[in-house]
Amino acid sequence: MATAAVQIPSYARVEPGSNQLKATAYPEPNAPPKEDVHKVATEWTDLLTKALANADYDAINRLFLPNSCWRDQLGLSWDYHTLNGPANITSFLKGSPNGSRIKSVQVDDSTDIHKPSVAAADYLGKVNSVTSFLKIETDVGRGPGIVRLVQDKDDKWKAFTLFTAMHELKGHEETTFGRRPNGVDHGAQPGRKNWQERRTATENFEGDKEPTVLILGSGQGGLTSAARLGQLGVPTLIIDRNLRVGDNWRNRYHHLVLHDPVWYDHMPYIPFPPHWPVFTPKDKLAEWFESYARLLELNVWTSTELTSANWDEQKRQWTVNLKRKHADGTVEERTLHPRHVIQATGHSGEMKFPQIKGMDEFKGDILCHSSQFKGANEKSKGKKAVVVGCCNSGHDIAQDFYEKGYDTTIVQRSSTYVVSSQQILDVLLAGLYEENGPPTEDADLLFMSIPNPVLKRMHVDATNEISRRDKDLLEGLEKAGFKLDKGPDDSGFFMKYFQRGGGYYIDVGASQLIADGKIGIKQGKEISEVKPHGLLFEDGTELEADEIVFATGYQNMRGTARKIFGDGIADKINDVWGFDEEGELRTMWRRSGHPGFWFFGGNLALCRYFSKLLALQIKAMEEGLMKYEDP
C-alpha cells in the first residue's frame, strides 16, 4: 500500500540538507548581582587566558555553564563555530592542531558601552548577567568579544555565552584613520599622473594588472566585500550585467521600499546621512549604491558578462573570459586570472517560477514572476489581478494592484508569519538599531554575540510579545481566511529567515487590506491549470485574472553557480543557507567547498558585518597566513 507524502508545514521547512535549530535553555532566573562587576569579569577572563595557555581543559570546563555556548568567528579557527556546552568546547580545543589560536582574552573597558555591567541574558530580563565587551588576541590577529557571566548554584561565575572574533590581521590592518593614504607625493616628479588618470588606469586594470578577486554582482554583497578588500589592499574587480550600479534594485517592482530601517542598513565606511528616511525606497538605494562605488573607488565594470570560467588546481587560479560593452557601443573582451571569485548575485538564486499547464494559453495582459514585475498600471482600474505567493513581494505587489484600482486577490498556498513593521522596530531591533542606539559596530557585536540557539530561545519570547501587540491585526487576518504561523518552534521572523530564507511578511499595509476584505484571499489550494482568463484550482474553483504575478521566491544560490560555472564547479560546492549542525549558516561568507570560490549575500546588515570576515579570510590566504585546507 502506497504511503502518502508528508506535507511539511511552512514554519518547519528548511533548506535541503540543513538542520532544525534546537533552542538553548536559559539559566535559572536570578537577582541582579551585588559584586564588583569589573572584578568578576576580569577574574574570569584571567582564568580563561591562563587555562587556554596551559591547555588546561578541566579548568576551561569549569568556566562554562552546562547549557553554555561559545560562538567564534575566525578566532579559534579559520571558520565560524558555535560550540554548545563544556564538553563540545573542550573537545574542539583538544582537536586544534597547535593548541588554542586565541592567546589573550581581556576585559574591554574603553567606553561606557564596552565596560562590564549588569545586563539581561534573556529576553524577559529574568536572568541577570555580568556582561562585558572583550579584547581578543590570536596568533595572527586581534578582535572583539563579549561574555555573559551567570552564577551557578554554587555561586561560581561561569559563562552562559562567550563570543570571540578576529577582526584584523597583525601587520595587515585596514588603511583607515591613522593608516589613511597621504593622497599625494610632494616634490618634483616629472611625468606624474593626477588622481583621475591613476584612478582610470586602476579601474580598467591597464597594462599587465590583474585583479586578485573577481566579484559577480554589484549589489550590497558585491559592494561591501569589494570595499573591505580594498581597505586591505587586495586588488578587486566587480562585474555586473546591468547598465548601472544599483540596477538590481532600480529594476524591481515600482513601489518597492526596504522593510528594514536605516539604522540596521548602514554600509561600511560611509553610513547613511542623518536626514536619510527610516525606510529606503529602492531607487534612492540604487542611487546610493552608485555613489558608494565611486566614493570608495571600487573597480566596477557594468554591462559586462562572464562568458567562461575555468579553475586551474595546480596554479590555484581561475581563467575567466569577460565581454565588456562600453558606453560608445564597442565591445572589449578580456581574459583575467583571479585567484578568488565571489558570487554576490544575491542571497536568492534564480527565480522559482512554477511551470503550470496552460501558461502558454493565457490571454490576459501579464503573466510573470515578481522579479519581472515593473508595477501595476494606473490605467487598468477595474481589471482583475491575482498574486500567487504571500511573503514580502507578494503582499507589496498586491497592495500596489489595490492602490491602482484593481480587483485583487492573493493566493496563499500554505501559511505565513506576519509581523507589523512597527514591531520590528519596537521589539526585535529596539536597543540596538534605533535613533539613539549604540554605534553600529557595537550593535553588530551585541547581535552577533548571541549564538543562534540562544537567539532562537529569546525570539520565542519576543514573538509572543509581538503577537500580543499585533493581536487585532492577526485576528483580522484569520477571520478573513488568511493562515498564520509563528515561525519555527514559535520563534518568528529571524529564525524563519535564517532557516529557509522566506515564509514571512513584514506588514506595511497589505495585511489590513486583507483583513478588511479589500484584497481577496484564496487559501490552501494548489493551482492545477492556467486558463485563458484566470486560474483553475485543485478544488475546481476558478479565479478570473487579467494579470497574474507569481511571487514564488527564488532557488538556492548553488543553482545560480551551476548555471554560470557549470556542473564541474557546482558539484564541488556545498549547499548554501540554513543551519549547519552547530547552528551557523551554511557556506555563506565562508569556504564553499571549492578553492577560490565564495558565496556572498544577505540583507544590508549581514553584508556590512560579514564582508569584513570574508575579506580577512582572502587576505590571510594571500599573505600565506592561511591555507584553504586549514581547519
C-alpha positions as CSV (number, residue, x, y, z in Angstrom):
1,M,0.0,0.0,0.0
2,A,1.4,3.4,-1.0
3,T,2.2,5.9,1.7
4,A,1.0,9.5,1.1
5,A,3.8,12.1,1.0
6,V,4.0,14.1,4.3
7,Q,3.5,17.8,3.8
8,I,5.9,19.7,5.9
9,P,4.3,22.8,7.4
10,S,5.6,26.1,6.2
11,Y,7.1,27.0,9.6
12,A,9.1,23.8,9.8
13,R,10.6,23.9,6.3
14,V,14.4,24.1,6.0
15,E,16.8,24.4,3.1
16,P,17.5,20.9,1.8
17,G,20.2,19.2,3.8
18,S,20.2,21.8,6.6
19,N,19.3,21.3,10.3
20,Q,16.4,22.2,12.5
21,L,18.0,24.5,15.1
22,K,17.4,23.5,18.7
23,A,16.9,26.4,21.1
24,T,19.1,26.6,24.2
25,A,17.5,26.7,27.6
26,Y,18.1,29.8,29.8
27,P,19.9,29.6,33.1
28,E,17.6,29.8,36.2
29,P,16.1,33.3,36.9
30,N,18.3,35.2,39.4
31,A,18.6,38.5,41.2
32,P,21.0,41.3,40.0
33,P,24.5,40.6,41.3
34,K,25.9,42.9,44.0
35,E,29.6,42.1,43.3
36,D,32.1,44.4,41.6
37,V,31.2,43.6,38.0
38,H,34.6,44.7,36.7
39,K,36.4,42.3,39.2
40,V,34.0,39.5,38.3
41,A,34.7,39.9,34.5
42,T,38.5,40.4,35.0
43,E,38.9,37.4,37.2
44,W,37.0,35.2,34.7
45,T,39.0,36.4,31.7
46,D,42.3,35.9,33.5
47,L,41.3,32.3,34.3
48,L,40.3,31.7,30.7
49,T,43.5,33.1,29.3
50,K,45.6,31.0,31.7
51,A,43.6,27.9,31.0
52,L,44.0,28.3,27.2
53,A,47.7,28.9,27.5
54,N,48.2,25.8,29.6
55,A,45.7,23.7,27.7
56,D,44.1,23.0,31.0
57,Y,40.8,21.6,29.7
58,D,39.4,20.8,33.1
59,A,39.8,24.4,34.1
60,I,38.2,25.5,30.9
61,N,35.3,23.1,31.5
62,R,34.7,24.7,34.9
63,L,34.4,28.2,33.4
64,F,31.2,27.4,31.4
65,L,27.6,26.6,32.4
66,P,26.2,23.2,31.3
67,N,24.0,24.9,28.7
68,S,26.6,27.5,27.6
69,C,27.6,28.4,24.0
70,W,30.9,29.7,22.7
71,R,30.4,31.4,19.3
72,D,33.6,32.1,17.5
73,Q,34.4,33.8,14.1
74,L,37.9,33.2,12.9
75,G,39.4,33.4,16.3
76,L,39.8,29.7,17.2
77,S,40.0,28.6,13.6
78,W,39.6,29.9,10.1
79,D,35.9,29.2,10.2
80,Y,32.7,30.0,12.1
81,H,31.7,27.8,15.0
82,T,29.1,27.6,17.8
83,L,30.3,25.2,20.5
84,N,27.4,24.0,22.6
85,G,28.3,23.0,26.2
86,P,31.6,22.5,28.0
87,A,32.2,19.0,26.5
88,N,32.0,20.3,22.9
89,I,34.1,23.3,23.8
90,T,36.9,21.3,25.3
91,S,36.7,18.6,22.5
92,F,37.1,21.3,19.9
93,L,40.1,22.8,21.7
94,K,41.7,19.4,22.1
95,G,41.4,18.8,18.4
96,S,43.1,22.0,17.4
97,P,46.5,21.0,15.8
98,N,48.6,23.7,17.5
99,G,46.5,24.4,20.6
100,S,44.3,27.4,21.1
101,R,44.9,30.2,18.5
102,I,43.4,32.6,21.0
103,K,46.3,33.8,23.2
104,S,44.7,36.5,25.3
105,V,41.2,37.5,26.5
106,Q,40.9,40.8,28.3
107,V,38.1,43.0,29.6
108,D,37.5,46.0,27.3
109,D,36.5,49.0,29.4
110,S,37.4,51.6,26.7
111,T,33.8,53.0,26.6
112,D,30.8,53.0,28.8
113,I,29.1,50.5,26.5
114,H,32.0,48.2,26.5
115,K,32.9,48.1,30.2
116,P,31.4,45.4,32.4
117,S,27.8,45.9,33.5
118,V,24.7,44.1,34.8
119,A,22.5,43.1,31.8
120,A,19.8,40.6,31.0
121,A,21.0,37.3,29.4
122,D,17.4,36.5,28.3
123,Y,14.6,38.4,26.5
124,L,12.3,38.9,29.5
125,G,15.0,40.2,31.9
126,K,14.7,37.4,34.4
127,V,18.3,36.1,34.0
128,N,20.8,38.7,35.2
129,S,24.4,38.5,34.0
130,V,27.7,40.4,34.2
131,T,28.2,41.3,30.5
132,S,31.4,42.7,29.2
133,F,33.0,43.5,25.9
134,L,36.4,41.8,25.4
135,K,39.6,42.4,23.6
136,I,40.9,39.2,21.9
137,E,44.4,38.5,20.6
138,T,45.1,35.5,18.4
139,D,48.3,34.1,16.9
140,V,47.8,36.2,13.8
141,G,45.2,38.9,14.7
142,R,43.1,40.8,17.1
143,G,39.4,41.3,17.6
144,P,36.4,41.9,19.9
145,G,34.4,39.6,22.1
146,I,31.5,39.6,24.5
147,V,30.9,37.4,27.5
148,R,27.7,37.0,29.6
149,L,28.6,35.5,33.1
150,V,26.0,34.0,35.3
151,Q,26.4,32.4,38.8
152,D,25.7,28.7,39.1
153,K,24.0,27.0,42.0
154,D,27.4,27.2,43.9
155,D,27.7,30.9,43.3
156,K,30.6,30.4,40.8
157,W,30.7,32.8,37.9
158,K,30.5,30.9,34.6
159,A,29.9,31.8,31.0
160,F,26.4,31.4,29.6
161,T,27.5,32.9,26.3
162,L,31.0,33.7,25.0
163,F,31.6,35.4,21.7
164,T,35.1,35.8,20.2
165,A,36.1,37.1,16.7
166,M,39.2,38.1,14.8
167,H,38.6,41.4,13.0
168,E,42.1,42.4,11.9
169,L,45.3,40.7,10.9
170,K,48.5,41.9,12.6
171,G,50.6,43.8,10.1
172,H,47.8,43.9,7.6
173,E,45.3,46.3,9.1
174,E,42.9,48.4,7.1
175,T,44.1,51.7,5.6
176,T,41.8,53.8,7.7
177,F,42.2,56.6,10.3
178,G,45.9,56.7,11.3
179,R,46.8,54.5,8.4
180,R,44.9,56.5,5.7
181,P,46.8,57.3,2.4
182,N,48.6,60.6,2.0
183,G,46.9,61.3,-1.3
184,V,49.9,63.0,-2.9
185,D,53.7,62.6,-3.0
186,H,55.2,66.1,-2.8
187,G,58.3,67.1,-4.6
188,A,59.4,67.1,-8.3
189,Q,58.1,64.1,-10.2
190,P,58.3,64.6,-14.0
191,G,55.6,62.9,-15.9
192,R,53.4,62.3,-12.8
193,K,49.8,61.4,-13.3
194,N,47.0,63.1,-11.4
195,W,44.4,61.3,-9.3
196,Q,41.9,60.9,-12.1
197,E,44.4,59.4,-14.5
198,R,45.6,57.0,-11.9
199,R,42.0,56.1,-11.0
200,T,41.1,55.3,-14.6
201,A,44.1,53.1,-15.0
202,T,43.4,51.2,-11.8
203,E,39.7,50.8,-12.6
204,N,40.5,49.4,-16.1
205,F,43.4,47.2,-14.9
206,E,45.6,48.7,-17.6
207,G,48.9,47.2,-18.6
208,D,49.5,43.8,-17.1
209,K,47.4,44.5,-14.0
210,E,45.1,41.7,-12.8
211,P,42.5,41.6,-10.0
212,T,43.2,39.1,-7.2
213,V,39.5,38.9,-6.6
214,L,36.6,38.9,-9.2
215,I,33.2,39.6,-7.8
216,L,30.0,38.8,-9.7
217,G,27.3,41.3,-8.9
218,S,27.3,45.0,-7.7
219,G,24.5,44.8,-5.1
220,Q,25.1,45.2,-1.4
221,G,27.1,41.9,-1.3
222,G,29.5,42.8,-4.1
223,L,30.0,46.4,-3.0
224,T,30.6,45.7,0.7
225,S,33.0,42.9,0.1
226,A,34.9,44.9,-2.5
227,A,35.1,47.9,-0.1
228,R,36.6,45.7,2.6
229,L,39.0,44.0,0.3
230,G,40.1,47.4,-1.0
231,Q,40.9,48.6,2.5
232,L,43.1,45.6,2.9
233,G,45.0,46.3,-0.3
234,V,43.6,43.3,-2.3
235,P,43.0,44.3,-6.0
236,T,39.4,43.6,-6.7
237,L,37.1,43.9,-9.7
238,I,33.3,43.8,-9.7
239,I,31.4,42.9,-12.9
240,D,27.7,43.3,-13.5
241,R,25.5,42.6,-16.5
242,N,23.3,45.7,-15.7
243,L,23.9,49.1,-17.3
244,R,24.5,50.9,-13.9
245,V,25.4,50.1,-10.4
246,G,22.2,49.8,-8.4
247,D,20.1,48.5,-11.3
248,N,19.5,45.3,-9.3
249,W,17.2,47.5,-7.2
250,R,16.1,50.0,-9.8
251,N,14.7,47.2,-12.0
252,R,12.5,45.7,-9.3
253,Y,8.8,46.5,-8.8
254,H,7.7,50.1,-8.9
255,H,6.8,50.8,-5.3
256,L,9.4,48.6,-3.5
257,V,10.7,50.2,-0.3
258,L,13.1,48.4,2.1
259,H,11.3,46.8,5.1
260,D,14.4,47.2,7.3
261,P,15.1,50.6,8.9
262,V,18.0,52.8,8.2
263,W,19.8,52.1,11.5
264,Y,20.0,48.4,10.6
265,D,21.1,49.1,7.0
266,H,24.2,51.2,7.2
267,M,27.1,50.3,4.9
268,P,30.8,50.0,5.8
269,Y,32.9,53.2,6.0
270,I,30.1,55.5,4.7
271,P,26.9,55.3,6.8
272,F,23.6,56.9,5.6
273,P,23.4,60.6,6.5
274,P,21.3,61.7,9.4
275,H,18.5,63.0,7.2
276,W,18.0,59.6,5.5
277,P,14.5,58.2,5.7
278,V,13.8,55.4,8.1
279,F,12.7,53.1,5.2
280,T,14.7,53.5,1.9
281,P,12.9,53.5,-1.5
282,K,14.5,51.2,-4.0
283,D,15.5,53.9,-6.4
284,K,17.1,56.0,-3.7
285,L,19.1,53.0,-2.5
286,A,20.2,52.4,-6.1
287,E,21.5,56.0,-6.3
288,W,23.3,55.5,-3.0
289,F,25.0,52.3,-4.3
290,E,26.2,54.1,-7.4
291,S,27.6,56.9,-5.3
292,Y,29.1,54.5,-2.8
293,A,31.1,52.7,-5.6
294,R,32.5,56.0,-6.8
295,L,33.4,57.4,-3.4
296,L,35.1,54.2,-2.3
297,E,36.9,53.9,-5.6
298,L,35.6,50.5,-6.3
299,N,36.5,48.9,-9.6
300,V,33.2,48.1,-11.3
301,W,32.6,47.1,-14.9
302,T,28.9,47.3,-15.8
303,S,27.4,45.8,-19.0
304,T,29.9,43.0,-18.6
305,E,29.3,39.3,-18.9
306,L,31.3,36.3,-17.8
307,T,31.5,34.1,-20.8
308,S,33.6,31.3,-19.4
309,A,35.4,30.3,-16.2
310,N,37.9,27.5,-15.5
311,W,39.8,26.6,-12.4
312,D,43.5,25.5,-12.5
313,E,44.1,23.3,-9.5
314,Q,47.9,23.4,-9.8
315,K,48.2,27.2,-10.2
316,R,45.2,27.8,-7.8
317,Q,43.8,30.4,-10.1
318,W,40.9,31.0,-12.4
319,T,40.9,31.8,-16.1
320,V,37.9,33.9,-16.8
321,N,36.8,35.4,-20.1
322,L,34.7,38.6,-20.0
323,K,32.8,40.6,-22.6
324,R,32.5,44.3,-21.6
325,K,30.3,46.7,-23.5
326,H,31.5,50.3,-23.3
327,A,29.3,53.4,-23.3
328,D,30.2,54.1,-27.0
329,G,28.9,50.6,-28.0
330,T,32.2,49.0,-28.5
331,V,32.8,45.6,-27.0
332,E,36.0,44.6,-25.3
333,E,37.0,41.0,-24.5
334,R,39.4,40.4,-21.6
335,T,40.9,37.3,-20.1
336,L,41.8,37.5,-16.4
337,H,43.3,35.2,-13.9
338,P,41.9,36.0,-10.4
339,R,42.7,33.7,-7.5
340,H,39.3,34.2,-6.0
341,V,35.8,34.5,-7.4
342,I,32.9,35.8,-5.2
343,Q,29.4,35.1,-6.4
344,A,27.5,38.0,-5.0
345,T,24.5,37.7,-7.2
346,G,22.1,37.9,-4.2
347,H,21.2,35.5,-1.4
348,S,18.3,34.4,-3.6
349,G,19.3,32.5,-6.8
350,E,17.4,32.1,-10.0
351,M,13.7,32.8,-9.8
352,K,11.4,30.0,-8.7
353,F,8.8,30.1,-11.4
354,P,6.4,27.1,-11.4
355,Q,5.6,25.7,-14.9
356,I,1.8,25.0,-14.9
357,K,-0.4,23.5,-17.5
358,G,-2.0,26.2,-19.7
359,M,0.5,29.0,-19.2
360,D,1.1,29.4,-22.9
361,E,-2.7,29.8,-23.4
362,F,-3.2,32.7,-21.0
363,K,-4.9,35.6,-22.9
364,G,-4.5,38.3,-20.2
365,D,-2.2,41.3,-20.1
366,I,0.6,40.0,-17.8
367,L,1.8,36.6,-16.5
368,C,5.2,36.9,-14.9
369,H,7.4,36.3,-11.9
370,S,7.7,39.0,-9.2
371,S,11.3,39.8,-10.3
372,Q,10.0,40.7,-13.7
373,F,7.0,42.8,-12.5
374,K,7.5,46.6,-13.1
375,G,4.4,47.8,-11.3
376,A,0.6,48.0,-11.6
377,N,-0.8,50.1,-14.5
378,E,-2.7,53.2,-13.4
379,K,-4.9,52.9,-16.5
380,S,-6.1,49.4,-15.6
381,K,-8.6,50.3,-12.9
382,G,-11.3,47.7,-12.5
383,K,-9.2,44.9,-14.0
384,K,-8.6,41.6,-12.1
385,A,-5.2,40.8,-10.6
386,V,-4.0,37.6,-8.9
387,V,-0.8,37.4,-6.9
388,V,0.4,33.9,-6.2
389,G,2.6,34.0,-3.0
390,C,2.2,35.5,0.4
391,C,5.6,36.8,1.5
392,N,7.0,40.3,1.3
393,S,7.0,40.7,-2.5
394,G,3.6,39.1,-2.9
395,H,2.0,41.4,-0.4
396,D,3.7,44.5,-1.7
397,I,2.6,43.7,-5.3
398,A,-1.0,43.0,-4.2
399,Q,-1.1,46.3,-2.3
400,D,0.2,48.1,-5.5
401,F,-2.6,46.5,-7.5
402,Y,-5.2,47.5,-5.0
403,E,-4.0,51.1,-4.9
404,K,-4.2,51.3,-8.7
405,G,-7.9,50.2,-8.6
406,Y,-7.6,46.5,-9.5
407,D,-9.9,43.8,-8.1
408,T,-7.1,42.0,-6.3
409,T,-6.7,38.5,-4.9
410,I,-3.7,37.0,-3.2
411,V,-3.2,33.2,-3.3
412,Q,-1.8,31.7,-0.1
413,R,-0.8,28.0,-0.5
414,S,0.5,27.3,3.0
415,S,0.9,29.6,6.0
416,T,2.8,32.9,6.6
417,Y,4.4,34.6,9.6
418,V,3.2,38.2,9.7
419,V,4.7,40.9,11.9
420,S,4.0,44.6,11.7
421,S,6.8,46.8,10.6
422,Q,6.4,48.8,13.8
423,Q,7.0,45.7,16.0
424,I,10.3,45.0,14.1
425,L,11.4,48.4,15.3
426,D,9.9,48.3,18.8
427,V,10.6,44.7,19.8
428,L,13.2,43.0,17.6
429,L,15.6,45.9,16.9
430,A,14.9,48.1,19.9
431,G,18.0,48.9,22.0
432,L,20.4,48.0,19.2
433,Y,19.3,49.5,15.8
434,E,17.4,52.7,16.6
435,E,17.8,56.5,16.5
436,N,19.6,56.8,19.9
437,G,21.1,53.3,19.9
438,P,24.7,52.3,20.3
439,P,27.3,52.8,17.4
440,T,26.5,50.4,14.6
441,E,29.7,48.5,15.2
442,D,28.8,47.9,18.8
443,A,25.2,47.0,17.9
444,D,26.5,44.4,15.4
445,L,28.8,42.8,18.0
446,L,26.0,42.7,20.6
447,F,23.7,41.0,18.0
448,M,26.4,38.6,16.7
449,S,27.4,37.7,20.3
450,I,24.1,35.9,20.8
451,P,24.6,32.3,19.5
452,N,21.8,31.3,17.2
453,P,20.5,28.6,19.7
454,V,20.2,31.3,22.3
455,L,18.8,33.8,19.9
456,K,16.1,31.3,18.9
457,R,15.1,31.0,22.6
458,M,15.0,34.7,23.0
459,H,12.8,35.1,19.9
460,V,10.2,32.7,21.2
461,D,9.6,35.3,23.9
462,A,9.9,38.2,21.5
463,T,7.4,36.6,19.1
464,N,4.9,36.1,21.9
465,E,5.2,39.8,22.7
466,I,4.8,40.8,19.1
467,S,1.7,38.6,18.8
468,R,0.2,40.4,21.8
469,R,0.9,43.8,20.3
470,D,-0.3,42.8,16.8
471,K,-3.3,40.9,18.2
472,D,-6.0,42.9,16.4
473,L,-4.3,42.7,13.1
474,L,-3.6,39.0,13.3
475,E,-7.2,38.2,14.4
476,G,-8.5,40.2,11.5
477,L,-6.3,38.2,9.1
478,E,-7.5,34.9,10.5
479,K,-11.2,36.0,10.2
480,A,-10.5,36.8,6.5
481,G,-9.2,33.3,6.0
482,F,-5.5,34.0,6.0
483,K,-3.5,31.2,7.6
484,L,-0.8,32.3,10.1
485,D,2.1,30.7,11.7
486,K,4.7,31.9,14.3
487,G,7.8,30.6,12.6
488,P,9.9,27.5,13.6
489,D,9.0,26.5,17.1
490,D,7.2,29.8,17.5
491,S,10.4,31.8,17.1
492,G,9.2,34.2,14.5
493,F,10.8,36.2,11.7
494,F,14.6,36.0,12.1
495,M,14.6,32.2,12.6
496,K,12.4,31.7,9.5
497,Y,14.8,33.9,7.5
498,F,17.9,32.0,8.6
499,Q,16.2,28.6,8.4
500,R,14.7,28.8,4.9
501,G,15.1,32.4,3.6
502,G,11.4,33.3,3.4
503,G,7.9,32.5,4.5
504,Y,7.2,35.8,6.2
505,Y,5.7,39.2,5.6
506,I,6.7,42.4,7.4
507,D,3.4,44.3,7.2
508,V,3.5,47.8,5.7
509,G,-0.2,48.0,4.9
510,A,-1.4,44.9,2.9
511,S,-2.4,42.9,5.9
512,Q,-5.1,45.4,7.0
513,L,-6.3,45.5,3.4
514,I,-6.7,41.7,3.5
515,A,-8.4,41.8,7.0
516,D,-10.8,44.5,5.7
517,G,-11.7,42.4,2.6
518,K,-10.2,44.9,0.2
519,I,-7.7,42.3,-1.1
520,G,-9.2,38.9,-1.5
521,I,-7.6,35.7,-0.2
522,K,-7.6,32.2,-1.8
523,Q,-6.1,29.9,0.8
524,G,-4.7,26.4,0.9
525,K,-5.4,25.2,-2.6
526,E,-2.8,24.5,-5.3
527,I,-3.2,25.7,-8.9
528,S,-4.0,22.9,-11.3
529,E,-4.1,24.9,-14.5
530,V,-3.8,28.4,-16.0
531,K,-6.9,29.1,-18.1
532,P,-7.1,31.7,-20.9
533,H,-8.6,34.2,-18.5
534,G,-7.6,33.1,-15.0
535,L,-6.6,30.2,-12.7
536,L,-8.2,26.8,-12.0
537,F,-7.5,25.3,-8.6
538,E,-7.4,21.7,-7.4
539,D,-10.8,22.1,-5.7
540,G,-12.4,23.0,-9.0
541,T,-12.8,26.7,-8.3
542,E,-11.6,29.4,-10.7
543,L,-10.3,32.9,-10.3
544,E,-10.6,35.3,-13.2
545,A,-7.5,37.3,-13.9
546,D,-6.2,39.9,-16.4
547,E,-2.8,39.9,-14.7
548,I,-1.1,37.2,-12.8
549,V,2.1,37.6,-10.8
550,F,4.0,34.6,-9.3
551,A,5.7,35.9,-6.1
552,T,7.0,32.3,-5.6
553,G,10.5,33.1,-4.4
554,Y,14.0,32.0,-5.6
555,Q,16.1,29.0,-5.9
556,N,19.3,28.3,-3.9
557,M,22.5,30.3,-4.8
558,R,24.1,27.0,-5.7
559,G,21.7,26.7,-8.7
560,T,22.9,30.1,-10.0
561,A,26.5,28.9,-9.6
562,R,25.7,25.8,-11.7
563,K,24.2,28.0,-14.4
564,I,27.2,30.3,-14.5
565,F,30.1,27.9,-13.8
566,G,28.8,24.5,-14.9
567,D,28.3,21.2,-13.2
568,G,32.0,20.6,-12.6
569,I,32.3,23.5,-10.2
570,A,28.8,23.4,-8.8
571,D,29.1,19.7,-7.8
572,K,32.0,20.5,-5.5
573,I,30.3,23.4,-3.8
574,N,28.3,23.0,-0.6
575,D,24.7,23.9,-0.2
576,V,24.0,27.4,0.8
577,W,21.9,28.9,3.7
578,G,20.1,27.1,6.5
579,F,21.8,26.0,9.7
580,D,24.7,23.5,10.0
581,E,24.9,21.0,12.8
582,E,26.3,23.7,15.2
583,G,23.8,26.4,14.4
584,E,25.8,28.5,12.0
585,L,24.6,29.4,8.5
586,R,26.0,27.1,5.8
587,T,28.6,28.1,3.2
588,M,27.7,31.8,3.1
589,W,30.7,34.1,3.8
590,R,32.9,31.1,4.5
591,R,34.7,28.5,2.4
592,S,32.4,26.9,-0.1
593,G,33.9,23.5,-0.7
594,H,35.7,24.6,-3.8
595,P,39.0,26.5,-3.5
596,G,38.9,30.1,-4.7
597,F,35.1,30.2,-4.8
598,W,33.0,32.1,-2.3
599,F,29.3,32.9,-1.8
600,F,28.2,36.3,-0.5
601,G,24.7,37.5,0.1
602,G,22.1,38.6,2.7
603,N,20.5,41.8,3.8
604,L,22.4,45.0,4.1
605,A,23.2,44.4,7.8
606,L,24.6,40.9,7.2
607,C,26.7,42.2,4.2
608,R,28.0,45.0,6.3
609,Y,29.3,42.7,9.0
610,F,30.4,39.6,7.2
611,S,32.1,41.5,4.4
612,K,34.9,42.1,7.0
613,L,35.2,38.4,7.8
614,L,35.2,37.3,4.2
615,A,37.9,39.8,3.3
616,L,40.1,38.7,6.2
617,Q,40.0,35.1,5.0
618,I,41.0,36.1,1.5
619,K,43.7,38.5,2.8
620,A,45.1,35.8,5.1
621,M,45.3,33.3,2.2
622,E,47.1,35.9,0.0
623,E,49.6,36.7,2.8
624,G,50.3,33.0,3.4
625,L,48.8,33.0,6.9
626,M,46.1,30.6,5.9
627,K,45.7,27.7,3.5
628,Y,42.3,26.7,2.1
629,E,42.6,23.3,3.7
630,D,43.4,24.7,7.2
631,P,40.8,24.0,9.9
